[in-house]
Amino acid sequence: MKKLLTLLLTLLILSSCAQAQERDITAELSRQLASGSAELGLHFPLSVKRLYAGNGSQPIWIKPQADMGKTWQAMLLIDCVLQFGLAHADYHPYELSYDTLHTLLEKPGELGPDIAARFDIVLSDALITFINHLHYGKFNPEFTSERIDDGRDLPFHADRFLIEAYKHQDLMPVITSVQPKTKAYQELQEYMRLVKGQYTGDCYEVPEADVRLAAINMERLRWENFGPGPYLHINIPSYTLKLHEPDSMYTFKVIVGKPDHPTPVLSSAIGYFTTAPDWNVPHRIFIRELLPKALADTRYFETHNYSLYNKNGEYIPVNSLVIKDIKRNPSLYQLRQSSGCDNALGQVVFRFPNNFDVYLHDSPDQKLFDRRIRSLSHGCIRVQKAVALAELLLKYDGASDQIPLMHRNVKRYLRSDFRLRKPVPVRVTYLTCAVEEGRLERYKDIYQLDRQLEARLYNLTGQLASTSHTAM
């Protein structure tokens, strides 16, 4: 009986000590979180503060009396960031050591509540950072770290998500579920899981350049907001347009901008397309490329269906004196090409609002689509079989009855707008690799953008890893 009472007393004392320790850690948490954001030294300080406010300012990971399984899961996730194309340096590697965690859990009280509270806070910041990087990407041009941490007008909040994720027994699959769901991303993620996880230590050797190439393109895919469909995905380096529908996909070849006139990455939606369009010639093309041809042949504008207008929109008949005056006063004139078989826009043009004044259009020179390297335009995107694409858009819009009219107008060079009741999202991306049948397929880095993103993603200074890309 005496031994039983002694045991019960010992357990009561240990429990009381553990409760006192937890109270000390809670008080220290509140004290540290009251510091300014800069003093905390966190990646997402406001998000961390919201996380603990939603948790009653209680410890999340360092709990002397609790099951620590989720704490070890959290540490393992941070330990495996390379498998997601991310860098250890972004997740507090020097503070989040396994030795420190073992001491905190196995010898409670030895390191003091200040260290325990700091470890809890830093691990929370690492998880929030990891979740944001998986979902938004690290360098999302729209959702910057500052905007995400501010927490207003966001489609996804990592701190709220982490509170809900903690309720699950198996934390790891819940957290990794925030990644993009597109096939292209999932294939790259599986590739990275193999080369930085399963193959590590085996006889497989994957060049570090390939790993980094996959990682930077996973980052780019995290910036995109691909819906379930339909949507148009135009990828610049692969020279392809893919129309994704819920149960099918159609692929078209495209021509994109030259390196000195790059096609921009953008997100928009096609609201209408036009048959037999007029072309308002961009001024730089008018002056630099077409005017020299007209100076050499005064009938050049006429034979190629160009019409000249003054800045008030009044038609100007062309003769040798007018052409010379254009050279002297180029800002006073504008050029327009009427519809026809030689029109630079071809038979159809697809319009979508954007800040770059680019659009998707047909081309009269179909032989160019047979070239392997198709960075040939001034920035706009030319699509092969544009009329077939227009037909598919009408079908999906429930306007199949408009297809005969569209074909008739194309044949007769009749200008007409066909408006879609449901605008189709369009995404223009810059992805320099993809996984094809388990192998990494590289596309030429047309605009030389990979090295810059690689440096940012891997916190590189000085010499970057050498990466050699071959064209598709």
C-alpha positions, 0 to 999 in steps of 0.5 A, a space after each residue: 500500500 505504501 509503495 502504491 501511495 509513493 507511486 501515485 505521489 510521484 506521478 502527481 508530482 511529475 504531472 504537476 511539474 509537466 503542467 507547470 512547464 507547459 504554463 511556462 512555455 505558454 507564457 513565454 510564447 505570448 511574450 515572444 509573439 508580442 515582439 515586433 515582426 522584425 524581431 521575431 525573424 520569421 518568414 511569415 510573422 503575421 501568419 504565425 501570430 494569427 495561427 497562435 491567436 486561433 490556437 489560444 496562444 498554446 504550444 502546438 509542437 512542444 507539449 510535455 504531456 502530449 503525443 508528439 507524433 505530429 511534431 515528428 511528422 512536421 520535422 520530417 516534412 521540413 527534412 524532405 523539402 528537396 523532394 518538392 523542389 525546395 531548399 532547406 535554407 528556407 526553413 530554419 535548418 539551424 534552429 530546427 535540429 533533431 538534437 534540440 527536439 530530442 532534448 526538449 522532449 526527453 529532458 523537459 526543462 533542461 533547455 528552459 521555456 524560452 528555447 522551447 517556445 522559440 522552437 515551437 514558433 519557428 517550427 510553425 513558421 517553417 510549416 506555414 512557409 512550406 505550405 505557402 511555397 507548395 501552394 503559391 510558390 516562393 516567387 509568385 509575381 501576383 501573390 508575393 510573400 508580403 501579400 500572403 502574410 498580410 492575409 487579406 483578399 487571399 484565396 488560401 490561408 496557410 495559417 487557417 489550413 494548418 489549424 485544420 490539418 493538425 486535427 488529422 492524425 496523419 499530417 503529411 498527406 494533408 499538408 502536401 495536398 495543397 500542391 497544384 493538381 495539374 498533370 504536368 505538376 504532378 508528373 514533375 513532383 513524382 519525378 522529384 520524389 524519385 530522384 531526391 527520395 527513392 533513388 538517393 543512395 541507389 545506383 541511379 545518377 541524376 544530374 543536378 542540372 536536371 533536378 534544378 530544371 524540374 524544380 524551377 518549372 514546378 515553381 512556375 506551375 505553382 503560380 498558375 491557377 488552372 481550373 478543371 476546364 475548359 482552358 487554353 494552355 499555351 507554353 512558349 518553350 514547347 511551341 504548343 497550345 493545348 485545349 483542355 476539356 473535362 474529357 479530352 485534350 487537343 494540341 496545336 502548334 504555335 509560333 511565339 515571339 522572337 527573343 527580342 520581342 518575347 511573348 509575355 507570360 499571362 492569364 486572361 480569358 478569350 471572350 470572342 474571336 473574329 473572322 476575316 479580321 483587319 490588322 492595325 499594324 503596330 507602329 514599330 512594324 510599320 516604320 521599321 519593316 514595311 516602310 523600307 519595302 514601300 520606299 523600294 516599291 511604291 505599289 507595295 502597300 496596295 498589292 498587300 492590301 494595306 491602307 494608309 490613314 492619318 492620325 485622325 483616321 482619315 484615308 490617305 491615297 499612297 504615292 511616292 511623295 506620301 511615302 517619303 513624307 511618312 519617313 520624315 513624319 512617321 508619327 502622323 500616319 498609321 497602317 491597316 491591312 484589310 482581310 484577305 488571303 495575305 492578311 498577317 492575322 490570317 482567317 481568325 483572330 482570338 481576343 483576350 484582355 491583357 496589358 501587353 496588347 498580344 492576341 492569338 491568331 491564324 497565319 497565312 504562312 502555314 509552312 512556318 509551323 513545320 519548323 522545329 524552332 518557332 520563335 518568329 513573331 513580334 510577340 503575338 501567338 500564331 496558331 496552326 489550324 486556327 479555324 479548327 480551334 474556333 470550331 472547338 470553342 463554339 462546340 463547347 460553348 453550345 453554339 454548334 449551330 454557328 459553325 456553318 456561318 463561321 466557315 462561310 465567313 472565313 471562305 468569303 473573307 467576311 468580318 464577323 465577331 463570334 462571342 462566347 457565352 462562357 469566356 475560355 480561360 487562357 494561360 500563357 506559361 514559360 515551362 522549359 521541361 516536362 515529364 514524358 513517359 517517366 523521362 525529363 523532356 527539355 525545351 529550349 530556354 528561348 528567352 534565357 530565363 531559367 538561370 535567373 529563377 534558379 538563382 533565386 530559388 536556390 539562394 545562389 550567388 556567384 557561379 550558377 550550376 551549368 544547365 544545357 537545354 536542347 530544343 524540343 
